[in-house]
Amino acid sequence: MNNKQTILVTGGAGFIGSNFVLDWLAVEGTSVINLDKLTYAGNKENISSLKNDARHVFIRGDINDRTLVEGLLRQYKPYAIVHFAAESHVDRSIHGPEDFIQTNINGTFQLLEAVRGYWTQLADSEKSVFRFLHISTDEVYGSLGPLDPPFSETTAYAPNSPYSASKAASDHLVRSYHHTYGLPTLTTNCSNNYGPYQFPEKLIPLIIHNALNCKPLPVYGDGLNVRDWLYVGDHCEAIRVVLAKGRLGETYNIGGCNEKTNLEVINSVCAILDELCTDSLITPHASLITFVKDRPGHDQRYAIDARKIELEFGWQPKESFETGIRKTVQWYLEHKNWVQNIVSGEYQKWVTTNYNTR
Ligand code: NAD
């Protein structure tokens, strides 16, 4: 194994993964092997600035392909795995759960098996440096009532959607590989992220895109479901901190201390658009809000108690919701082509003609 020179990231062409890879190379500067299947949610454009960066190697492949993963581990000898790859959209998991089982559960299992084989062969001094960091969600804890205390690391798992159930299963697999085989694992459970490069099926980019195109802004049910929101850059920093300092076998909750109803989020986005897009055909943008039939089994409230990561490592989010959401709206306004390439189907063409594996 090389001495803390290389990490393997899975899902590094997705929303959080690509932000993490860019952040890692800017801050840590050591090499990243980026393994991503490029599903509909993976987008090489997110990491196009790294095209000529020798520290970044992109491999198109599936975490279920154990032979591929074993070969990458042998070839690049990473000292850490940061595992983002997943099917991540709750609505898609309701319409078709199978891919979620295949990637989030089976894929994590195949990855763990490949990593276990690799780790077992390492010298003792290398074994102690090695880390497997599994990225997960607060949705594994289920739903809170309005007065319930936020989720802590000891909250019992109670996942309610096929997505959260598949993530819960993967968390348990990771936990079991630590307890059974001694694999040096870490797990983080984070609240809703927002920021650049988020696929425009998710709430905030969807609202921005629809508002700019004078389309209805769909709001599930009464819009009063509550989520905690964290700026993606803060999440990336927290992941680096846990990777460097986390205690083996532990889980760490990561949150933004920003509980908002969906309606509050949408109204914030609309107010910023009203201010920045004065030539818009429709103002106020909030007049486009349209209530639609609620998502089946829609969890009422998620909230995160992130005191453990703060007490142990002093980590706290830097962005308030107000600064983070303004930065985010500005980014989407400055990157209309990025969104357009996805929603127009141009992106699909771009994938087939432009991506190459190295
Ligand atoms: P995303 O859907 O934007 O990206 C997922 C990436 O994984 C894509 O690039 C996709 O191509 C890749 N991928 C999917 N299946 C794969 C497979 N079988 N093999 C290799 N690559 C595959 O997701 P995201 O929002 O960036 O989430 C990343 C991780 O963070 C997920 O594990 C998710 O559960 C977790 N998470 C997300 C949030 C959030 O708010 N987005 C919050 C907490 C935790």
Boltz pocket constraint, residues with backbone or C-beta under 6 A from the ligand:
constraints:
  - pocket:
      binder: B
      contacts: [[A, 10], [A, 11], [A, 12], [A, 13], [A, 14], [A, 15], [A, 16], [A, 17], [A, 35], [A, 36], [A, 37], [A, 38], [A, 39], [A, 40], [A, 41], [A, 42], [A, 43], [A, 61], [A, 62], [A, 63], [A, 64], [A, 83], [A, 84], [A, 85], [A, 86], [A, 87], [A, 88], [A, 89], [A, 103], [A, 107], [A, 135], [A, 136], [A, 137], [A, 138], [A, 167], [A, 189], [A, 190], [A, 191], [A, 192], [A, 193], [A, 194], [A, 197], [A, 199]]
      max_distance: 6.0
